């Protein structure tokens, strides 16, 4: 699960130095690696549980972690608070399901790169600078290269990756709304709970139709811990030690980490063309953030 960074309060010189400490950089690297290793580990359970079963387990783990942290007072929620929470729950589940389906069909590196277009689009849409138009063109060129017609092109898998991108963009926007209407992490916790409840029938169906092995269930639980619990907790720490701009810049490394983890851990090697396309998408985000900081 990805979390939308909140804007930090103005910091003194001492605080800014503290926020750019090596500990913050190490935390971001650890969070990114944990997220991608978790996704790769979850894919090992696909032959038994399928992407849907793995996502169901991941939703349960995410709900358990967020409920322990947020402790939402559900009975006190008003309908104005429940509306974005319900939408966030639907988007949360759809985002993870589309990503894991894409991973199953096109591999980890390409799936994460396509999903990353969501937050990139949000960042580019927020400004009207000429350099952002250039960034959008670079990113679009990367996507066209990834989706170029070939005999082995899996357009369904890429479509799920793009659906994940739309969901991630919606997730960021809904998180902002939930954060403004529900105090603390209560909104995210409530959304995670609803999403887990929606996946309960799925989990029961998978268990009855395809009884999980101990190994497949273990892979799915590890995916939930590494790709949901760890990144969420680490991001809470990270945003206290690095500026939001630096956090956003490091997020652009995730497609690269995914490609490396997919290559080393799953044997999903990418050609030079795919590597260049991923580099174009990452480079567009880096260029946008670096120029915005000036």
Order of alpha helices (4+ residues) and beta strands (2+ residues): alpha-alpha-alpha-alpha-alpha-alpha-alpha-alpha-alpha-alpha-alpha-alpha-alpha-alpha
